[in-house]
Amino acid sequence: MSVETNQGNSTKGADAIDEAIAKGIDFDGTPIPPAKLDLYNKVMALEANRQRSGVSNTMRSRIVRIGAKHIPQAELDQQLVEAGFAPLKEKEIAFFYGGK
């Protein structure tokens, strides 16, 4: 089996944004302004030093935040419960699904 490397500019996948930020170049080829990069790096450094509440909590947060973009509310709620996570909270429903 061969290993493929991404040598082009990809806008897909979880790492695409991080790669673009590291290069300082937006997907359209324009440079990201230094002030934006500086603020981003400052906030990410703060986040890197934050105490974590646990892997399961972080996994659930990511599932909800990203899953809400792709999965209907009832389906995501059911999948969370089936996987052993807490169901969607009212505030998550309001935020991610507009209270629908």
C-alpha positions as CSV (number, residue, x, y, z in Angstrom):
1,M,0.0,0.0,0.0
2,S,1.4,3.4,-0.9
3,V,1.4,6.4,1.3
4,E,0.0,9.6,-0.3
5,T,1.2,13.0,0.7
6,N,-0.6,16.2,0.3
7,Q,1.7,18.6,-1.5
8,G,-1.0,20.9,-2.9
9,N,-3.1,23.4,-1.1
10,S,-6.0,21.4,0.3
11,T,-9.0,23.0,1.9
12,K,-10.3,19.7,3.3
13,G,-9.7,17.8,6.5
14,A,-9.1,18.8,10.0
15,D,-5.5,19.9,9.4
16,A,-6.1,22.2,6.5
17,I,-6.7,25.3,8.6
18,D,-3.7,24.6,10.8
19,E,-1.5,24.1,7.8
20,A,-2.6,27.4,6.2
21,I,-2.1,29.3,9.5
22,A,1.4,27.8,9.8
23,K,2.2,29.0,6.3
24,G,0.5,32.4,7.0
25,I,-1.4,32.0,3.7
26,D,-5.2,31.9,3.3
27,F,-6.8,29.3,1.0
28,D,-7.2,32.0,-1.7
29,G,-3.4,32.6,-1.7
30,T,-3.5,35.9,0.1
31,P,-1.3,36.4,3.1
32,I,-2.9,36.4,6.5
33,P,-2.3,39.8,8.2
34,P,0.3,39.6,10.9
35,A,-2.0,41.2,13.5
36,K,-4.5,38.3,12.9
37,L,-1.8,35.7,13.2
38,D,-0.4,37.3,16.3
39,L,-3.8,37.4,18.1
40,Y,-4.5,33.8,17.0
41,N,-1.2,32.6,18.3
42,K,-1.6,34.4,21.6
43,V,-5.0,32.9,22.2
44,M,-3.9,29.4,21.2
45,A,-0.9,29.7,23.6
46,L,-3.4,30.5,26.4
47,E,-5.6,27.5,25.4
48,A,-2.5,25.2,25.3
49,N,-1.9,26.1,29.0
50,R,-5.5,25.5,30.1
51,Q,-6.2,22.6,32.4
52,R,-8.3,20.0,30.7
53,S,-11.5,18.4,32.2
54,G,-10.9,15.0,30.6
55,V,-10.7,13.3,27.3
56,S,-14.4,12.2,27.2
57,N,-15.6,15.7,27.9
58,T,-13.4,17.1,25.2
59,M,-14.5,14.4,22.8
60,R,-18.2,15.1,23.4
61,S,-17.6,18.9,23.0
62,R,-15.9,18.3,19.6
63,I,-18.6,15.8,18.5
64,V,-21.4,18.4,19.4
65,R,-19.6,21.4,17.9
66,I,-18.6,19.7,14.6
67,G,-21.5,17.2,14.4
68,A,-24.1,19.9,14.6
69,K,-22.8,21.2,11.3
70,H,-23.4,17.9,9.6
71,I,-26.0,15.8,11.5
72,P,-29.6,16.7,12.3
73,Q,-30.4,17.4,15.9
74,A,-32.4,14.3,16.7
75,E,-29.9,12.1,15.0
76,L,-26.9,13.6,16.8
77,D,-28.7,13.4,20.1
78,Q,-29.5,9.7,19.6
79,Q,-25.9,9.0,18.5
80,L,-24.5,10.7,21.6
81,V,-26.7,8.6,23.9
82,E,-26.0,5.4,22.1
83,A,-22.3,6.1,22.4
84,G,-22.6,6.7,26.2
85,F,-22.4,10.5,26.1
86,A,-24.9,12.8,27.7
87,P,-27.6,13.9,25.3
88,L,-27.7,17.4,23.9
89,K,-28.3,20.1,26.4
90,E,-30.9,22.9,25.8
91,K,-28.2,25.5,25.5
92,E,-26.4,23.4,22.9
93,I,-29.6,22.9,20.9
94,A,-30.3,26.7,21.1
95,F,-26.7,27.6,20.1
96,F,-26.0,25.0,17.4
97,Y,-29.5,24.4,16.0
98,G,-31.1,27.8,16.6
99,G,-33.5,26.4,19.1
100,K,-35.4,24.6,16.3
